[in-house]
Amino acid sequence: MDRALRTHRSPNHSTHRSPRAAQNHRSPRAAQAAAAVFVVGALALTACGGGKDKNGNDGTSSPSGSGDTVTLPKLDGASLEVAAVWTGDEQKNFKKVLAEFEKRTGAKVTFVAAQDPIINFLGSKIAGGQPPDVALLPQPGAIKQAVDKKWAKPLGPEALAELAKNYSQGWQDIGKVGGKQYGVYYKAANKSLIWYNAKVFENAGAKEPGTWQDLLTTAQTVYDSGVTPFSVGGADGWTLTDWFENVYLSQAGPEKYDQLSQHKIKWTDPSVKQALTTLAGIWGKKNYIAGGAKGALQTEFPGSVTQTFTGGDQPKAGMVFEGDFAQVNIGETKAQVGTDAKVFPFPAVGGTAPVVSGGDAAVILKDSKAAQALATFLASPDAATIQAKLGGYLSPNKNVPNSAYPNPVQQKIAKSLIASGDDFRFDMSDQAPQAFGGTPGKGEWKDLQDFLKNPTDVAATQATLEKDAAAAYGSGS
């Protein structure tokens, strides 16, 4: 799941997962991201025609000239239910997006708070004959399940037009099943970030690294200053899968990443050996990890973040790896993002820096003019810009102006996500069967926890990963 997504619910939700992340945010990468030029697109879209009647102009709400870029139909009297697992500010801010849709169309939209895993929640609703019209699903696997169960409805031409204008092909493709577009990725997570205590770096004379070797040098510099380099939330296995995915994507490349994600190559492949060996360069140095392996395995994700930004000049660690959603946990300390807590992209292990992402996609469960219009709106810059300005949110929509994000750190994170273009990859474990990639105490989570505990026998770890993966992919569970 998108852990991060979910964890954040833990502290925040949806693109983190939780248990993972306090969870739901795993998110994206890129070496090219750094090299790519990010053009802050003025919302240069013109009316997309979504929702126009046969004459092209009657019964629609056209762009008003006040920043609206998408044409929506008049929907007076229509009502919609939208389900998502979001809570707290995430839910409150999304409701403001729905309120704008109501204002522009006349439809009435009700937010339905779903339980995790949302597929189980939707199953009970559908069994009772009361499915929501639209649901926000956190993993590509969940979209496929909804399609396989014949719950999901394909997107119409208006939504497809918005997607084509506003999203890279990669973000469009992960919302497809069998070649048909079912999902609009409304929310994303950038899971290729390392947060650091600015005071620790300043005291140590450490610099933000650009490569893995630079990271090791920075870690040693921090260690020499008297502070443990890394905080690792190893009690949540999903954080360890995110470490692996970033190293693997950068080192092995996108093609191998896709093959391993689909179990088209085995976990005994040499590329996996190389990535685990690289990880052992940090995980195998007990003095580099707060509390050593034992301490890390007893530390949950939220604590791994907060202990990096508390303790004055002697925090328990100088750096913590995870997605943009870590900001929520930093907010539980006195540290200010952008001054006390800073961030740099996950360093390039191979030729290109990784961009690993997670996200939530809007999927239509009850086809109607109103549901299609909402999907069209969520695919537009108009909807995403509203929530971007409120903070705690990241959009894969390339036509959301970077200036919409409320602070330089959030703008930097958004820029790297968009700049990655089609080079980002979706969280690997979120693409795997849940029994392998998303279950506490089982599969990949457990295997990588065992590797953190003893990162000396790479071959044995590979064999265990392959055994568990084969069982899960074979059963489809």
ChimeraX attribute file (.defattr): number of C-alpha atoms within 10 A of each C-alpha:
attribute: neighborCount
match mode: 1-to-1
recipient: residues
	/A:1	39
	/A:2	39
	/A:3	37
	/A:4	42
	/A:5	38
	/A:6	31
	/A:7	30
	/A:8	34
	/A:9	30
	/A:10	27
	/A:11	28
	/A:12	31
	/A:13	33
	/A:14	40
	/A:15	40
	/A:16	37
	/A:17	34
	/A:18	30
	/A:19	28
	/A:20	33
	/A:21	37
	/A:22	31
	/A:23	32
	/A:24	36
	/A:25	42
	/A:26	39
	/A:27	33
	/A:28	35
	/A:29	36
	/A:30	31
	/A:31	25
	/A:32	19
	/A:33	25
	/A:34	18
	/A:35	13
	/A:36	15
	/A:37	13
	/A:38	18
	/A:39	13
	/A:40	14
	/A:41	13
	/A:42	12
	/A:43	17
	/A:44	11
	/A:45	17
	/A:46	12
	/A:47	15
	/A:48	20
	/A:49	21
	/A:50	25
	/A:51	28
	/A:52	19
	/A:53	12
	/A:54	8
	/A:55	7
	/A:56	11
	/A:57	14
	/A:58	13
	/A:59	16
	/A:60	19
	/A:61	21
	/A:62	22
	/A:63	16
	/A:64	12
	/A:65	8
	/A:66	6
	/A:67	14
	/A:68	19
	/A:69	23
	/A:70	25
	/A:71	26
	/A:72	27
	/A:73	25
	/A:74	22
	/A:75	20
	/A:76	13
	/A:77	9
	/A:78	16
	/A:79	15
	/A:80	18
	/A:81	17
	/A:82	24
	/A:83	24
	/A:84	25
	/A:85	24
	/A:86	27
	/A:87	19
	/A:88	13
	/A:89	15
	/A:90	20
	/A:91	18
	/A:92	14
	/A:93	21
	/A:94	20
	/A:95	17
	/A:96	15
	/A:97	19
	/A:98	21
	/A:99	17
	/A:100	15
	/A:101	21
	/A:102	19
	/A:103	12
	/A:104	21
	/A:105	23
	/A:106	18
	/A:107	21
	/A:108	18
	/A:109	19
	/A:110	16
	/A:111	19
	/A:112	16
	/A:113	15
	/A:114	19
	/A:115	14
	/A:116	17
	/A:117	15
	/A:118	19
	/A:119	18
	/A:120	12
	/A:121	16
	/A:122	22
	/A:123	16
	/A:124	13
	/A:125	13
	/A:126	14
	/A:127	9
	/A:128	9
	/A:129	9
	/A:130	13
	/A:131	20
	/A:132	21
	/A:133	23
	/A:134	26
	/A:135	28
	/A:136	26
	/A:137	29
	/A:138	35
	/A:139	26
	/A:140	26
	/A:141	19
	/A:142	19
	/A:143	27
	/A:144	19
	/A:145	15
	/A:146	22
	/A:147	19
	/A:148	11
	/A:149	10
	/A:150	10
	/A:151	18
	/A:152	22
	/A:153	20
	/A:154	19
	/A:155	22
	/A:156	20
	/A:157	14
	/A:158	22
	/A:159	27
	/A:160	21
	/A:161	16
	/A:162	26
	/A:163	24
	/A:164	12
	/A:165	16
	/A:166	20
	/A:167	23
	/A:168	18
	/A:169	12
	/A:170	14
	/A:171	25
	/A:172	19
	/A:173	17
	/A:174	20
	/A:175	23
	/A:176	19
	/A:177	19
	/A:178	8
	/A:179	8
	/A:180	12
	/A:181	20
	/A:182	30
	/A:183	33
	/A:184	32
	/A:185	27
	/A:186	25
	/A:187	25
	/A:188	32
	/A:189	33
	/A:190	33
	/A:191	36
	/A:192	32
	/A:193	27
	/A:194	20
	/A:195	26
	/A:196	25
	/A:197	24
	/A:198	21
	/A:199	19
	/A:200	25
	/A:201	21
	/A:202	11
	/A:203	13
	/A:204	19
	/A:205	12
	/A:206	18
	/A:207	15
	/A:208	16
	/A:209	18
	/A:210	17
	/A:211	18
	/A:212	17
	/A:213	13
	/A:214	16
	/A:215	20
	/A:216	16
	/A:217	15
	/A:218	20
	/A:219	24
	/A:220	18
	/A:221	18
	/A:222	26
	/A:223	18
	/A:224	12
	/A:225	16
	/A:226	15
	/A:227	25
	/A:228	25
	/A:229	27
	/A:230	29
	/A:231	29
	/A:232	32
	/A:233	27
	/A:234	27
	/A:235	24
	/A:236	28
	/A:237	30
	/A:238	34
	/A:239	30
	/A:240	25
	/A:241	23
	/A:242	25
	/A:243	20
	/A:244	18
	/A:245	25
	/A:246	30
	/A:247	26
	/A:248	26
	/A:249	29
	/A:250	25
	/A:251	23
	/A:252	18
	/A:253	17
	/A:254	17
	/A:255	10
	/A:256	18
	/A:257	24
	/A:258	17
	/A:259	12
	/A:260	19
	/A:261	20
	/A:262	15
	/A:263	16
	/A:264	11
	/A:265	16
	/A:266	20
	/A:267	22
	/A:268	18
	/A:269	14
	/A:270	13
	/A:271	19
	/A:272	25
	/A:273	17
	/A:274	16
	/A:275	22
	/A:276	25
	/A:277	18
	/A:278	18
	/A:279	19
	/A:280	18
	/A:281	12
	/A:282	19
	/A:283	24
	/A:284	20
	/A:285	12
	/A:286	17
	/A:287	16
	/A:288	24
	/A:289	24
	/A:290	26
	/A:291	19
	/A:292	20
	/A:293	25
	/A:294	15
	/A:295	17
	/A:296	25
	/A:297	19
	/A:298	16
	/A:299	21
	/A:300	20
	/A:301	34
	/A:302	23
	/A:303	16
	/A:304	27
	/A:305	29
	/A:306	24
	/A:307	20
	/A:308	30
	/A:309	32
	/A:310	18
	/A:311	11
	/A:312	12
	/A:313	14
	/A:314	15
	/A:315	20
	/A:316	22
	/A:317	30
	/A:318	29
	/A:319	32
	/A:320	26
	/A:321	27
	/A:322	29
	/A:323	34
	/A:324	30
	/A:325	35
	/A:326	31
	/A:327	21
	/A:328	21
	/A:329	21
	/A:330	23
	/A:331	16
	/A:332	14
	/A:333	14
	/A:334	12
	/A:335	19
	/A:336	13
	/A:337	20
	/A:338	13
	/A:339	11
	/A:340	15
	/A:341	21
	/A:342	19
	/A:343	23
	/A:344	17
	/A:345	29
	/A:346	31
	/A:347	27
	/A:348	25
	/A:349	24
	/A:350	17
	/A:351	13
	/A:352	21
	/A:353	30
	/A:354	34
	/A:355	37
	/A:356	30
	/A:357	29
	/A:358	33
	/A:359	36
	/A:360	29
	/A:361	28
	/A:362	26
	/A:363	30
	/A:364	26
	/A:365	23
	/A:366	20
	/A:367	15
	/A:368	15
	/A:369	14
	/A:370	24
	/A:371	24
	/A:372	27
	/A:373	24
	/A:374	28
	/A:375	27
	/A:376	28
	/A:377	27
	/A:378	25
	/A:379	30
	/A:380	31
	/A:381	28
	/A:382	20
	/A:383	25
	/A:384	25
	/A:385	24
	/A:386	18
	/A:387	23
	/A:388	25
	/A:389	16
	/A:390	17
	/A:391	16
	/A:392	20
	/A:393	25
	/A:394	28
	/A:395	26
	/A:396	28
	/A:397	28
	/A:398	24
	/A:399	23
	/A:400	27
	/A:401	20
	/A:402	25
	/A:403	16
	/A:404	18
	/A:405	25
	/A:406	14
	/A:407	14
	/A:408	13
	/A:409	19
	/A:410	23
	/A:411	18
	/A:412	15
	/A:413	26
	/A:414	28
	/A:415	22
	/A:416	27
	/A:417	33
	/A:418	30
	/A:419	24
	/A:420	26
	/A:421	22
	/A:422	20
	/A:423	24
	/A:424	29
	/A:425	26
	/A:426	30
	/A:427	31
	/A:428	24
	/A:429	22
	/A:430	27
	/A:431	20
	/A:432	25
	/A:433	22
	/A:434	20
	/A:435	21
	/A:436	26
	/A:437	25
	/A:438	26
	/A:439	17
	/A:440	18
	/A:441	14
	/A:442	17
	/A:443	24
	/A:444	28
	/A:445	26
	/A:446	24
	/A:447	23
	/A:448	26
	/A:449	24
	/A:450	16
	/A:451	23
	/A:452	24
	/A:453	19
	/A:454	15
	/A:455	22
	/A:456	15
	/A:457	12
	/A:458	18
	/A:459	16
	/A:460	14
	/A:461	23
	/A:462	22
	/A:463	16
	/A:464	18
	/A:465	21
	/A:466	20
	/A:467	15
	/A:468	20
	/A:469	22
	/A:470	16
	/A:471	15
	/A:472	18
	/A:473	16
	/A:474	11
	/A:475	10
	/A:476	12
	/A:477	11
